[in-house]
Amino acid sequence: MTAAHTTEPLIYTTMGNVPIASLEHRPHWEETPTAIVFVDEYFLDGQSVKRGVNVLSKHGITGEAVANQL
């Protein structure tokens, strides 16, 4: 390692690799009748630069839907 090397954690964003300490992290949940949604978003100077979304369906799949594919 060189003296210029840093161990500051970085996160990949639309602005390239940015120190995670310089970002505002805004995670939030949304619930609808059919799904639960988790949104994990990072902002730099008020602009969204990284967003991840996970969706959990409340209905899942049915045996009928699988059987129709066969």
MMTF fields as JSON, N, C-alpha, C and O atoms, coordinates in Angstrom:
{
  "mmtfVersion": "1.0.0",
  "mmtfProducer": "UNKNOWN",
  "numBonds": 279,
  "numAtoms": 280,
  "numGroups": 70,
  "numChains": 1,
  "numModels": 1,
  "chainsPerModel": [1],
  "groupsPerChain": [70],
  "chainIdList": ["A"],
  "bondAtomList": [4, 2, 8, 6, 12, 10, 16, 14, 20, 18, 24, 22, 28, 26, 32, 30, 36, 34, 40, 38, 44, 42, 48, 46, 52, 50, 56, 54, 60, 58, 64, 62, 68, 66, 72, 70, 76, 74, 80, 78, 84, 82, 88, 86, 92, 90, 96, 94, 100, 98, 104, 102, 108, 106, 112, 110, 116, 114, 120, 118, 124, 122, 128, 126, 132, 130, 136, 134, 140, 138, 144, 142, 148, 146, 152, 150, 156, 154, 160, 158, 164, 162, 168, 166, 172, 170, 176, 174, 180, 178, 184, 182, 188, 186, 192, 190, 196, 194, 200, 198, 204, 202, 208, 206, 212, 210, 216, 214, 220, 218, 224, 222, 228, 226, 232, 230, 236, 234, 240, 238, 244, 242, 248, 246, 252, 250, 256, 254, 260, 258, 264, 262, 268, 266, 272, 270, 276, 274],
  "bondOrderList": [1, 1, 1, 1, 1, 1, 1, 1, 1, 1, 1, 1, 1, 1, 1, 1, 1, 1, 1, 1, 1, 1, 1, 1, 1, 1, 1, 1, 1, 1, 1, 1, 1, 1, 1, 1, 1, 1, 1, 1, 1, 1, 1, 1, 1, 1, 1, 1, 1, 1, 1, 1, 1, 1, 1, 1, 1, 1, 1, 1, 1, 1, 1, 1, 1, 1, 1, 1, 1],
  "groupList": [{"groupName": "MET", "atomNameList": ["N", "CA", "C", "O"], "elementList": ["N", "C", "C", "O"], "formalChargeList": [0, 0, 0, 0], "bondAtomList": [1, 0, 2, 1, 3, 2], "bondOrderList": [1, 1, 2], "singleLetterCode": "M", "chemCompType": "L-PEPTIDE LINKING"}, {"groupName": "THR", "atomNameList": ["N", "CA", "C", "O"], "elementList": ["N", "C", "C", "O"], "formalChargeList": [0, 0, 0, 0], "bondAtomList": [1, 0, 2, 1, 3, 2], "bondOrderList": [1, 1, 2], "singleLetterCode": "T", "chemCompType": "L-PEPTIDE LINKING"}, {"groupName": "ALA", "atomNameList": ["N", "CA", "C", "O"], "elementList": ["N", "C", "C", "O"], "formalChargeList": [0, 0, 0, 0], "bondAtomList": [1, 0, 2, 1, 3, 2], "bondOrderList": [1, 1, 2], "singleLetterCode": "A", "chemCompType": "L-PEPTIDE LINKING"}, {"groupName": "HIS", "atomNameList": ["N", "CA", "C", "O"], "elementList": ["N", "C", "C", "O"], "formalChargeList": [0, 0, 0, 0], "bondAtomList": [1, 0, 2, 1, 3, 2], "bondOrderList": [1, 1, 2], "singleLetterCode": "H", "chemCompType": "L-PEPTIDE LINKING"}, {"groupName": "GLU", "atomNameList": ["N", "CA", "C", "O"], "elementList": ["N", "C", "C", "O"], "formalChargeList": [0, 0, 0, 0], "bondAtomList": [1, 0, 2, 1, 3, 2], "bondOrderList": [1, 1, 2], "singleLetterCode": "E", "chemCompType": "L-PEPTIDE LINKING"}, {"groupName": "PRO", "atomNameList": ["N", "CA", "C", "O"], "elementList": ["N", "C", "C", "O"], "formalChargeList": [0, 0, 0, 0], "bondAtomList": [1, 0, 2, 1, 3, 2], "bondOrderList": [1, 1, 2], "singleLetterCode": "P", "chemCompType": "L-PEPTIDE LINKING"}, {"groupName": "LEU", "atomNameList": ["N", "CA", "C", "O"], "elementList": ["N", "C", "C", "O"], "formalChargeList": [0, 0, 0, 0], "bondAtomList": [1, 0, 2, 1, 3, 2], "bondOrderList": [1, 1, 2], "singleLetterCode": "L", "chemCompType": "L-PEPTIDE LINKING"}, {"groupName": "ILE", "atomNameList": ["N", "CA", "C", "O"], "elementList": ["N", "C", "C", "O"], "formalChargeList": [0, 0, 0, 0], "bondAtomList": [1, 0, 2, 1, 3, 2], "bondOrderList": [1, 1, 2], "singleLetterCode": "I", "chemCompType": "L-PEPTIDE LINKING"}, {"groupName": "TYR", "atomNameList": ["N", "CA", "C", "O"], "elementList": ["N", "C", "C", "O"], "formalChargeList": [0, 0, 0, 0], "bondAtomList": [1, 0, 2, 1, 3, 2], "bondOrderList": [1, 1, 2], "singleLetterCode": "Y", "chemCompType": "L-PEPTIDE LINKING"}, {"groupName": "GLY", "atomNameList": ["N", "CA", "C", "O"], "elementList": ["N", "C", "C", "O"], "formalChargeList": [0, 0, 0, 0], "bondAtomList": [1, 0, 2, 1, 3, 2], "bondOrderList": [1, 1, 2], "singleLetterCode": "G", "chemCompType": "PEPTIDE LINKING"}, {"groupName": "ASN", "atomNameList": ["N", "CA", "C", "O"], "elementList": ["N", "C", "C", "O"], "formalChargeList": [0, 0, 0, 0], "bondAtomList": [1, 0, 2, 1, 3, 2], "bondOrderList": [1, 1, 2], "singleLetterCode": "N", "chemCompType": "L-PEPTIDE LINKING"}, {"groupName": "VAL", "atomNameList": ["N", "CA", "C", "O"], "elementList": ["N", "C", "C", "O"], "formalChargeList": [0, 0, 0, 0], "bondAtomList": [1, 0, 2, 1, 3, 2], "bondOrderList": [1, 1, 2], "singleLetterCode": "V", "chemCompType": "L-PEPTIDE LINKING"}, {"groupName": "SER", "atomNameList": ["N", "CA", "C", "O"], "elementList": ["N", "C", "C", "O"], "formalChargeList": [0, 0, 0, 0], "bondAtomList": [1, 0, 2, 1, 3, 2], "bondOrderList": [1, 1, 2], "singleLetterCode": "S", "chemCompType": "L-PEPTIDE LINKING"}, {"groupName": "ARG", "atomNameList": ["N", "CA", "C", "O"], "elementList": ["N", "C", "C", "O"], "formalChargeList": [0, 0, 0, 0], "bondAtomList": [1, 0, 2, 1, 3, 2], "bondOrderList": [1, 1, 2], "singleLetterCode": "R", "chemCompType": "L-PEPTIDE LINKING"}, {"groupName": "TRP", "atomNameList": ["N", "CA", "C", "O"], "elementList": ["N", "C", "C", "O"], "formalChargeList": [0, 0, 0, 0], "bondAtomList": [1, 0, 2, 1, 3, 2], "bondOrderList": [1, 1, 2], "singleLetterCode": "W", "chemCompType": "L-PEPTIDE LINKING"}, {"groupName": "PHE", "atomNameList": ["N", "CA", "C", "O"], "elementList": ["N", "C", "C", "O"], "formalChargeList": [0, 0, 0, 0], "bondAtomList": [1, 0, 2, 1, 3, 2], "bondOrderList": [1, 1, 2], "singleLetterCode": "F", "chemCompType": "L-PEPTIDE LINKING"}, {"groupName": "ASP", "atomNameList": ["N", "CA", "C", "O"], "elementList": ["N", "C", "C", "O"], "formalChargeList": [0, 0, 0, 0], "bondAtomList": [1, 0, 2, 1, 3, 2], "bondOrderList": [1, 1, 2], "singleLetterCode": "D", "chemCompType": "L-PEPTIDE LINKING"}, {"groupName": "GLN", "atomNameList": ["N", "CA", "C", "O"], "elementList": ["N", "C", "C", "O"], "formalChargeList": [0, 0, 0, 0], "bondAtomList": [1, 0, 2, 1, 3, 2], "bondOrderList": [1, 1, 2], "singleLetterCode": "Q", "chemCompType": "L-PEPTIDE LINKING"}, {"groupName": "LYS", "atomNameList": ["N", "CA", "C", "O"], "elementList": ["N", "C", "C", "O"], "formalChargeList": [0, 0, 0, 0], "bondAtomList": [1, 0, 2, 1, 3, 2], "bondOrderList": [1, 1, 2], "singleLetterCode": "K", "chemCompType": "L-PEPTIDE LINKING"}],
  "groupTypeList": [0, 1, 2, 2, 3, 1, 1, 4, 5, 6, 7, 8, 1, 1, 0, 9, 10, 11, 5, 7, 2, 12, 6, 4, 3, 13, 5, 3, 14, 4, 4, 1, 5, 1, 2, 7, 11, 15, 11, 16, 4, 8, 15, 6, 16, 9, 17, 12, 11, 18, 13, 9, 11, 10, 11, 6, 12, 18, 3, 9, 7, 1, 9, 4, 2, 11, 2, 10, 17, 6],
  "groupIdList": [1, 2, 3, 4, 5, 6, 7, 8, 9, 10, 11, 12, 13, 14, 15, 16, 17, 18, 19, 20, 21, 22, 23, 24, 25, 26, 27, 28, 29, 30, 31, 32, 33, 34, 35, 36, 37, 38, 39, 40, 41, 42, 43, 44, 45, 46, 47, 48, 49, 50, 51, 52, 53, 54, 55, 56, 57, 58, 59, 60, 61, 62, 63, 64, 65, 66, 67, 68, 69, 70],
  "secStructList": [7, 7, 6, 6, 7, 7, 7, 7, 7, 3, 3, 3, 3, 6, 6, 3, 3, 3, 3, 4, 4, 4, 1, 3, 3, 3, 3, 3, 3, 3, 3, 7, 1, 1, 3, 3, 3, 3, 3, 3, 3, 3, 3, 3, 6, 6, 3, 3, 3, 3, 3, 3, 3, 3, 3, 3, 3, 1, 1, 7, 7, 7, 2, 2, 2, 2, 2, 2, 2, 7],
  "xCoordList": [0.829, 0.0, 0.872, 1.943, 0.387, 1.119, 0.505, -0.567, 1.193, 0.692, -0.601, -1.399, -0.83, -2.027, -3.236, -4.372, -3.0, -4.1, -4.951, -4.426, -6.248, -7.153, -8.033, -8.32, -8.453, -9.36, -10.777, -11.635, -11.016, -12.355, -13.324, -13.059, -14.455, -15.401, -16.004, -16.409, -16.052, -16.642, -17.888, -18.037, -18.774, -19.961, -20.085, -19.89, -20.416, -20.525, -21.868, -22.918, -21.828, -23.028, -23.017, -22.093, -24.042, -24.083, -22.999, -22.71, -22.393, -21.29, -19.933, -18.921, -19.913, -18.687, -18.551, -19.517, -17.365, -17.121, -17.067, -16.292, -17.901, -18.027, -17.859, -18.365, -17.164, -17.076, -18.482, -19.27, -18.775, -20.118, -20.459, -21.633, -19.454, -19.693, -20.222, -20.813, -20.024, -20.491, -21.914, -22.446, -22.53, -23.877, -24.918, -24.63, -26.118, -27.259, -28.007, -28.403, -28.196, -28.865, -30.321, -30.599, -31.255, -32.692, -33.395, -33.992, -33.34, -34.098, -35.566, -35.856, -36.492, -37.894, -38.692, -38.301, -39.806, -40.706, -41.989, -42.466, -42.537, -43.85, -44.672, -44.168, -45.927, -46.795, -48.007, -48.666, -48.295, -49.472, -50.303, -49.84, -51.5, -52.311, -51.656, -51.962, -50.769, -50.182, -48.716, -48.196, -48.024, -46.594, -46.08, -46.699, -44.92, -44.162, -42.873, -42.181, -42.554, -41.419, -40.43, -40.81, -39.15, -38.091, -37.232, -36.703, -37.096, -36.295, -35.104, -35.269, -33.908, -32.662, -32.006, -31.485, -32.026, -31.6, -30.521, -30.559, -29.55, -28.457, -28.497, -28.738, -28.253, -28.306, -26.981, -26.327, -26.6, -25.43, -25.903, -26.342, -25.819, -26.283, -27.733, -28.069, -28.583, -30.006, -30.376, -31.559, -29.39, -29.655, -29.493, -28.5, -30.463, -30.374, -29.252, -29.249, -28.29, -27.162, -27.076, -26.281, -27.891, -27.943, -29.273, -29.705, -29.923, -31.215, -31.335, -31.1, -31.7, -31.962, -33.371, -33.827, -34.069, -35.456, -35.618, -35.186, -36.25, -36.592, -38.092, -38.679, -38.72, -40.171, -40.525, -39.991, -41.428, -41.95, -43.43, -44.225, -43.79, -45.189, -45.973, -45.516, -47.128, -47.982, -48.755, -49.249, -48.862, -49.662, -48.833, -49.357, -47.559, -46.731, -47.239, -47.938, -46.884, -47.397, -48.328, -48.204, -49.245, -50.193, -49.831, -49.109, -50.315, -50.084, -50.666, -50.114, -51.764, -52.392, -51.457, -51.334, -50.8, -49.883, -48.72, -48.275, -48.226, -47.131, -47.631, -46.955, -48.798, -49.336, -49.616, -49.457, -50.032, -50.309, -49.052, -49.139, -47.892, -46.647, -46.206, -45.397, -46.702, -46.274, -46.929, -46.656],
  "yCoordList": [-1.189, 0.0, 1.251, 1.294, 2.239, 3.505, 4.485, 4.244, 5.575, 6.602, 7.215, 7.71, 7.193, 7.786, 6.864, 7.3, 5.593, 4.64, 4.981, 5.299, 4.912, 5.204, 3.995, 3.217, 3.837, 2.752, 3.271, 2.561, 4.503, 5.092, 4.306, 4.127, 3.826, 3.051, 3.881, 5.027, 3.285, 3.921, 3.151, 1.973, 3.825, 3.174, 3.597, 4.766, 2.625, 2.937, 3.617, 3.098, 4.785, 5.57, 6.023, 5.708, 6.76, 7.333, 8.378, 8.763, 8.845, 9.81, 9.124, 9.787, 7.792, 7.024, 6.61, 6.691, 6.17, 5.791, 7.039, 7.961, 7.052, 8.217, 7.732, 6.663, 8.485, 8.114, 8.03, 8.97, 6.919, 6.71, 7.753, 8.069, 8.29, 9.301, 10.608, 11.405, 10.845, 12.096, 11.981, 12.947, 10.813, 10.589, 10.602, 10.264, 10.993, 10.902, 9.621, 9.418, 8.761, 7.471, 7.592, 7.956, 7.283, 7.379, 6.058, 5.929, 5.085, 3.857, 4.078, 4.814, 3.454, 3.541, 2.347, 1.688, 2.097, 0.994, 1.546, 2.614, 0.793, 1.116, -0.168, -1.239, -0.063, -1.238, -0.967, 0.064, -1.898, -1.834, -3.081, -3.973, -3.168, -4.368, -5.648, -6.745, -5.513, -6.701, -6.94, -8.016, -5.959, -6.129, -5.245, -4.25, -5.65, -4.838, -4.467, -5.339, -3.177, -2.689, -1.991, -1.121, -2.383, -1.706, -0.95, -1.538, 0.359, 1.218, 1.728, 2.327, 1.488, 1.894, 2.92, 2.563, 4.197, 5.264, 6.131, 6.416, 6.546, 7.416, 8.709, 8.701, 9.84, 11.161, 11.89, 11.759, 12.665, 13.534, 14.933, 15.153, 15.863, 17.243, 17.276, 18.04, 16.448, 16.431, 15.637, 15.518, 15.089, 14.322, 12.826, 12.409, 12.027, 10.578, 10.038, 10.253, 9.326, 8.793, 7.268, 6.663, 6.647, 5.183, 4.785, 5.343, 3.793, 3.337, 1.842, 1.325, 1.157, -0.272, -0.524, 0.107, -1.458, -1.75, -3.26, -4.018, -3.689, -5.092, -5.183, -4.396, -6.154, -6.297, -7.693, -8.687, -7.764, -9.021, -9.074, -8.284, -10.002, -10.151, -10.777, -11.744, -10.24, -10.804, -12.018, -12.814, -12.166, -13.243, -14.446, -15.558, -14.253, -15.364, -15.904, -15.212, -17.143, -17.778, -18.901, -19.449, -19.237, -20.312, -21.551, -21.471, -22.671, -23.924, -23.847, -24.435, -23.134, -22.997, -22.28, -22.68, -21.23, -20.474, -21.362, -21.269, -22.211, -23.114, -24.175, -24.482, -24.742, -25.806, -25.306, -26.058, -24.045, -23.494, -23.4, -23.4, -23.32, -23.231, -24.593, -24.65, -25.671, -27.01, -27.5, -28.615],
  "zCoordList": [0.0, 0.0, 0.0, 0.605, -0.681, -0.731, 0.26, 0.815, 0.466, 1.38, 0.868, 1.663, -0.461, -1.044, -0.908, -1.095, -0.584, -0.46, 0.761, 1.828, 0.593, 1.704, 1.974, 1.065, 3.191, 3.543, 3.748, 4.272, 3.335, 3.458, 2.583, 1.395, 3.144, 2.35, 1.212, 1.407, 0.037, -1.136, -1.532, -1.206, -2.234, -2.773, -4.233, -4.567, -5.113, -6.53, -6.793, -6.414, -7.446, -7.721, -9.172, -9.924, -9.559, -10.907, -11.102, -12.235, -10.012, -10.063, -9.916, -9.687, -10.048, -9.851, -8.391, -7.633, -7.99, -6.596, -5.728, -5.986, -4.697, -3.816, -2.377, -2.034, -1.529, -0.108, 0.497, 0.394, 1.113, 1.651, 2.714, 2.911, 3.399, 4.435, 3.856, 4.585, 2.56, 1.958, 1.41, 0.863, 1.552, 1.021, 2.134, 3.283, 1.771, 2.687, 2.337, 1.19, 3.33, 3.129, 3.575, 4.718, 2.658, 2.965, 2.648, 1.579, 3.538, 3.307, 3.678, 4.621, 2.953, 3.345, 2.815, 1.852, 3.468, 3.132, 2.532, 2.913, 1.582, 1.019, 1.045, 0.705, 1.445, 1.446, 0.579, 0.715, -0.31, -1.162, -0.882, -0.171, -1.414, -1.193, -1.744, -1.278, -2.721, -3.348, -3.024, -3.321, -2.415, -2.191, -1.058, -0.678, -0.533, 0.404, -0.329, -0.854, -0.362, -1.144, -0.214, 0.571, -0.31, 0.437, -0.566, -1.51, -0.358, -1.236, -0.436, 0.627, -0.951, -0.309, -1.225, -2.282, -0.828, -1.734, -1.091, 0.106, -1.925, -1.489, -2.294, -3.501, -1.589, -2.211, -2.017, -0.982, -3.038, -2.979, -3.36, -4.489, -2.442, -2.665, -3.157, -4.062, -2.558, -2.892, -4.129, -4.449, -4.837, -6.057, -5.771, -5.175, -6.195, -6.031, -6.921, -8.133, -6.296, -7.057, -6.998, -7.717, -6.143, -6.088, -5.475, -4.467, -6.115, -5.616, -5.813, -6.905, -4.757, -4.826, -4.336, -3.383, -4.994, -4.631, -4.504, -5.373, -3.404, -3.202, -3.01, -2.268, -3.687, -3.631, -3.135, -3.626, -2.16, -1.659, -2.009, -1.501, -2.871, -3.261, -2.114, -1.505, -1.821, -0.77, -1.271, -0.472, -2.599, -3.153, -3.571, -3.632, -3.859, -4.308, -5.63, -6.369, -5.921, -7.138, -6.724, -5.629, -7.586, -7.281, -8.068, -9.062, -7.64, -8.353, -9.763, -10.693, -9.927, -11.242, -12.208, -13.365, -11.741, -12.602, -13.043, -14.187, -12.16, -12.515, -13.474, -14.455, -13.213, -14.064, -15.46, -16.422, -15.604, -16.938, -17.781, -19.009, -17.161, -17.907, -18.432, -19.358, -17.881, -18.276, -19.531, -19.974]
}
